[in-house]
Amino acid sequence: MSKLIVDGGKPISGEIGVSGSKNALLPMICGSLLTKETVRLTNVPAITDGLKIAQFFRDLGSKVEENPDSLLIAHEHAATNIETTAIPTGIRSSILLIAPLLYLTGRFEFDQDAKGCALGVREIDPHLKIVADFGCRVVFDGSACVISKPKDCVAAEIWLDYQSVTATETFLMMAVLAKGTSKLTNAASEPHVKYFCEFLNKMGAKIMGIGTSILEVEGVATLGGVDFRVPDDHHEAATYAAIGASTGGVLKINTDIVSEMTLIVRQFQKIGLNVQIVKGGLLTGPSSFKVVENFTPELVAKVEAAPWPYFPADILPQLIGASIQAKGEVLFWNKVYEGALFWSSELSKFGAKAFLADPHRLVMMRNTQLRPAIVEAPYIIRVVLGLVIAALQIEGESEILNAEPIKRAHPDFIDKLISLGAQIEWVNE
């Protein structure tokens, strides 16, 4: 496992571009199985999850060409019978293979034991319900789950229990080739879901209601090839904004997704971070860290993270890390994940006064004596980023242990920070 050594207290300034979105790329790669024609993706980040799925495709006999910024996939010669053990494990995105593999092979099987399969019961149940609603047969034989597809899948009307991104994407991949018109209520509407809908439509799908919580899909007989640019990652854009503003740097972040950033930037400004939307991206500057006071004086400034179009839960750790210099109290509320704030105890090692009220709410209080520290990150990509952002603000050398998860979403992130003047390096333990 690798750790990061951060010599902080220096402004991070310059100009930087934003990588393609991991959360948009992975369903697109999986969705390529829905056609025999060539799919070409550009602005592709070299993330490990994508590389694992690409290798799985090669094992199927598919053609996969990887270039520095693009990915070409053709499944014309893909095998229609697969080994259960061949399915990529250890990555949550494997769940997105269920629907397209059913259309490719007619039968899909995966182990349920604990030998490395990433598809836990809590994650997979909504997906099994979805494929069953489209007419597929789902059978548990004690150690494995076997799913078989009828000759023709039929349209379905589904109301999700909660706005799950991956469940919405599974619905879309089942619905685009099912007979009739399908409807999903309580659909996720995150930017990466919107772009996945546009990706499928460019392949010939007929998806309506894109960007809303109600999606209607008219099934088609076949899908064709597509040439599609993976959108920039709004999580990464926000992360750079947090770094620039919290370190006092003048940082221009070039991206074409500023339309997705309005609410995100407003939350940054709420805690005194100097982030502005400008033509072609975002711009940061030295920050006051003065927390905006409510008109109602009894209320504490609050940042609430919930499913889109709320503030994204995947940006909350970065904002928490950027708030350690805040001049006032801020309540951070994660309404999505229970227990996702327990890592905040590591912030106390930096001298931060962070009070965990319950598994969903954290209060950050005014801090006056911050110091470098050795902290240990949990296996959560965004939390590692939050700890890095905290360390970059504090003069002296800090260590972030177990920092490897960053590479799953942002493989060249540290190199980019170094190019902006950050003194940070990987050390293999």
N, C-alpha and C positions, 0 to 999 in steps of 0.2 A: 504494500500500500504506500502511496506517495503522500508527502506533506508539502505545504507551501511555506516558504520563509518570506515574510513581508516586512520590509523596512519602510514604515509609514511616516505620515506627517508631511507629505510632499504633494503639491497640487498636481492633479492629472489633467493635462491640457493637450489640445491639438485637434485633429480631425480624424474621424473614424467611420467606417461603414458597418452595416449590420448584416449578420449572417442570415441565411435562410432558416426558416422555422422548423425545428425538430418535430413539433406537434402537427405541422401541416405535412411535412415530408412523409412520415411513417404511414399514415393511411393512404397516401397517394401511391407509395411503393406497393403496399398490399393490394390496393385497388387495381393495379396494373394486371393482376391475375384475371380480371373480368373480361379481358380481350386477348385475342391471339395476335393482334396487330402491335406495332412498335409504339412504346411509350418513352418519350424523352423528357426528362426533367432537368431544369437549369436552376442556378442559385442553390445548389445542393450542398448542405453542410456535411462534412466527413465525420458523422457521428457513428459511434460503435453499434448502436441498435440497427441503423440502416445497413451497415456493413454485414451484420449477422444475417439479416433477412436476404440481402443480395446473395450471400453464399448459399443460403437455403435454396434460392431460385436456381443457382448453378447446379446444385445437387439434383434438382428436378429435371435438368436438361435444358433450362431456359438460357437464352443469350443475355448476358449482362456485361455492359461496357462502362467502366468507371473512369471519369476524367476529373481533373482538379475541381471543376465547378459544375459538372453535369453527370447524369446517369441515364444510360439507354438500356431499356429492358424489352425483350421480345419473348413471349411464351409459346411461340408456334410449335415448338418441339418439347414442351413440358410434359413430364410423365403424368398420367392420370391415376396412378396408384402410388401412395407414399407410405413410408415407414413412420410409425408414431414417433420413434426416437429421433427422426430427422428434423422434427419441428423445432425451431429455435427456442431455447429455454433461457431463463434468467433475464428476460426482457418483457415488460408489460405489454408492449405492442404486439406480441404474438397473438393476443386475443383478436386482433384485427384480421388475422388470417382465416378465421372460421368461415365467414360468409363467402369470400372468394374461392377458398379451397372446396367448399361444397359445390359451387358451380363448376369448378374444374374437374373434381373427382367423383362427386355424387355421394361421397362418404368421408367423414373426418373423425379421427380418433385421437385422444390424448390421455396420458396418464394422470391419475389424481394423487399419486403418492408424493412424498416430500423430497424426491431426489432431484430437485433443481427446477421443476416446472414452475413457471412464474404465474400460472393461471390459478390463483386461489379461489375458493368458493365464493367469497364476498365479491370478487371482481367478475366472475363469469356468469353468475345466476341471471342477471338481466339479459345477457347475450343469448343464453340458452332459451329463455322465454321468447325472445324476439324470433329466433330461427324456428322455434316450434309454432309460433303464430303464423309464419309463412308456409306452414305445412310440413316442416321437417320433423323427423322422428328422433327423439333424444332418449337414449337408454343408458343407465348406469349399470355396469356389470360387477361392481364391487371394487374394482381397481382402476377402471378406465371409464371414460364417457365416450359413447359412440353416437355420432349424429349422421343420419342418412337423409338425403334429399329425394323428394318425389320427382317424377319426370318433369313436371312443371310446378314451380312454386306459385302460390296464389297470393293476391294482394292482401294486405292486412291493415287494420286500424289499431294503433297502439298508443296508449297513454303511459308514458314513463313515470315511475315513482319519483324520480329526481332527474335533474338535467345533466345526465352523464354524457360526456363528450364521446367516449368510445362506444357506448351503447347507441348513440345517435348515428355514429359512423357505420356500425354494424347494420342498423336498420337501412341506411342508405344503400349499402352494398347488396342487401337482400332485395330491396324494393326496385332497384333500377332494372332488373331482369325478370321480375315477377309479373305474372299476367294480371292486368287490371291496374287500378289506381290505389295506392297505399297512402296512409295518413299517419303522421307522428305528432302527437301533442305533448307538450313539455319537452321539446327538443332543446338540446344545447345550441347556443348561438355564438360561441366564441369565434374570433376571426379565423382560426385555423379550420373550424367546421365550415364556415362560409366559403373559404377558398377550396375546400375539398368538394363542396357542392358544385362550384364553378368548374373544377377539374373534371368531375363526372359529366357535367353538362356538355363540356367541350368534347367529351368522348361520344356524345350522342344521347345521354340521359335526359330526362325531362323532369327536373326538380323545380318546384315552385315554393315560394315562401322563404327563400334564402335569406338568412340573417334574422329570422324570427323564430319564435318558439313553436310554430306550427308548420310542418313541412308536408307537402303533398308530392307524390312521385307517381308519374304515369309510366308503367313498365314498358320497355322496348325489347325487341327480339335479340338484338346484338349491340355491342359497343365497339367503337373503333379506336384507332390509335390517337395519340395526342402529343403535342409539344407544349409544355407548360412550365412557367417559371414559378418556383416555390417562393411564396411571399416572405418578406423579411420577418424576423422574429420580434414581436412587440415586447416579449419578455427581455430579450437582450438589449433592445433599444432603451427600455426603462432601467435596466441594470447599469448601462453606461451613464445614463442621466443621473442616477443615484451616486455613482462614483465621482463624476465631474463636479456635481453640486456640493457633495459632502466634503470633498477634499479642497474646495475652493478653486477648482480649475476652470478655465475657459475651454470648454469642450464642445465641438460641433459634431453632432451625430447625424450622419447622412442616411436617410431612409425614405421610402415611398409609402409608408404606412402611418403618416402623421394623423390621418383621419381616425385611427383607432386609439389615439393617445390623449384625447381631451380630458376625460375623467381621471386618467392616470396622472397626468401632469398637475391637475388641480389638487390631488391628494399630496403630491410632493410639495406644492406651494403652501399647503395647509400647515406643514411643519417647518416652514421657513427655508425650504430648499429652492435655490434659484435655478429653475428650469423653465424654459420658454419654448413654445412652438414657433418655428420660423419656417420660411420657405425652404422646402427640401429636407426638413428634419427637425432636430431639437438643438437647443443651445443652452449650455449651463454657464454659470459664473459664480463668483464668491457669494456665499449664502449667509444670511443673517441668523438662521436657525430659530428665529422668533416664531413661536407657535401662534397661529391666528386665533384670536379670542372670539368666543361665541357671543352673540348678542345677549343670550341668556347666560348670565355669569355663573350659574350653578353647574353648568354642563362642561365637561372636559372635551377637548378636541378629540375627534374620533375618526378612525379610518376603518371602514367595514369591507371585508373581502367576502365575496359570494359569487355565484355563477354569473357570467357575462349577461348583461352589460354592467354589472357591478365591477368594483375594483378587483382585479384577478388575485386569487389566493397565491398563485405562483410568483407574484411580485411582492407580496407582503414581507417575506424575510429580508429582501433587499432594502425595502423602505425602513424596516425596523433597524437594520444595520446602519443605515444612513442617518438615523434619528438620535444616535447616542450623544450628539452635541445639542439636542433640542433645548431651547430655553423655555421650558414649560412642560406640562404633563400632556401625554397623548395616549389615548386608548386604542389599541390595535385589536380588532375583532375578526377572527377567522371563523366564518360561518359554514365553511365547507368541511374542514378536516378536524376531527377531534384529536387532541394531543399533538397537533402540529406546532405548538409553541413551546414545548418542553425544552427545546434546545436553548431557549433564552437564558437558562442558568449559566451557559458559557459566557454570555455577555458580562456577567458579574465579574468574571476574571479580568475583564478590561476595565473594571471599576464602574461599569454602568449600573444604574439603579433601575432594574427592571422587575416589576412585581407581577407574577403570574396569578391572576385572580381565579381562574378556572381553566379547564382544558381548551377553551376557545378564546379567552380574553387576556391580554397583556397590557399593563400600564407602564409606560416609560416615563420616568421622572427626570427632573433636571439633574444633569451630571456635571461635576466640577473637577474631578480628579481622575481622569482617564489615564490608563497606563498600558504599555505593551504586555502581551501575555501569550501563554501556550494554551490553545483551546482545541477541543476535540469535536469534529463535525459528525453528525449522524449521516446515514446513507441517503441524503436528500439533496438533490442538485441545488435547489434555490437556497437552502440553508447554508451550504458551503459558500455561496456567493454573498449571503448576508454577513457571514463572519469575515470574509475577505474585505468587504466594504468597511466594516468596523475597523479592521486592522490598518487599512490604508489611511485612515484619519489620524492615527495615533503615532506620535513621534517615537521611534525606537523599533526594535526588531520583535515581531510576533511570529508565532508558528500556528498554522492551521493543520492539524492532524487529520488523516483520512479524507483528504481533499479530492481524491480521484473522481468522485461522481461528476465534477464539473465537465469532464471530458465527454460524458454521455450526451450532453446537449450543446456544449460550446468547446469544441476540440482545440481551437486556436485562440481561446479567450486570453490566456496568460500572455501569449506572444503579443497579442494586440495591446494589452496593458503596458507591456515593456516598451512597445513602440511609442507609447504616449508619455513615457518618462517614469513609469512605476518601477520601483526596485522590488522585484518579486521573482522568486525562482522555485522550480520544482526540485525536491530532494527525495530520492527513493530510499525508503527505510529497509 
